[in-house]
Amino acid sequence: MPYGPASDVWALGVLLFQMVAFKYPFEAPTLPALALKTVACDHCPLPPETPAAVLPGLREAHNTNVQAQGRRRRRDPAQRVGQ
């Protein structure tokens, strides 16, 4: 099954990033380059003017989530079941 709760959470994260940063979380000149950036978790940083006072903990939650996803992606795919 290619889609499920994990992909829904990913999509929600992308939408939230766009709502706060007014840009895409991953930017690249070509589709293959975009795919590589996404797999490597090479995301654009949140801008310094991110309204952290309005959205408490957003920056920390974002960074923690991206770091956790990066660790999971580096593991052997056979070990990812039931993350």
N, C-alpha and C positions, 0 to 999 in steps of 0.2 A: 504494500500500500504506500504510494509515494506521498500522500497527504494525510495529515492527522493533526492532533493537538500541538505537536512541536512546530509544524509549519504555520499554524495559526498564530502561535506566540511570536514566531519570527516575523510574520507579516505585521502584527500589531507593533512590534518593536520598530520596524521600518517606518510605519505610519507615525508613531510617536516622535521618532527622530526627525522626520520631515516637518511635523507640526512645530517642533521646538526650534530646529536649526534653519528651516526654510531652504533646505538643500537635501540631496540624496545622501544616505549614509556611505554609499560606495560610488565612486566616480572613476571612470576610465574612458579612454578614447575608442576602444573597440569592445565588442561583446566578449571575446575570449579574455581580454585583459580584465574586464569586469568580473567574469567568473573566477579568475585567479585571485583577485582582490577579495572577493566574497569568501572563498574557501580559506584564504590566509587570514581572515578577520582584519584586513588592512583597511579599516574604516576611517572616514573623515572624523576629525575631532569635533566635539560640540564647541560652538563658538564661545568665546569668553563672556559674551553678554547673555548667555543662557540664563533665564530667570530662575535661578536656584532658590530664591526666596519665595517664589510663587509655587514652584514644584520641588519641595524639599527632598533631598536625597536623589534627585534624578541623575546627576552626574555620577555619583558613586554607584548607583544601581546599574547604570548603563555600563560603566567600566567593569564592574564585577561580572555582569552577565557576559560581556564580550570576552573577558579573560577566561571565564568558565567554558564558554563555547569553544574557544581556541584550544583549551586543554583536551576537551572531548574529541575534537576533530583530529588531534595529533595521535590519539590512541589508535590501536589496531581496530578496524571496523568490526571485527568479530566481537570485540569487547564492549561495543557501544550499545548492545541490546539491553534495554531496560535501564538506560542512564537514569 
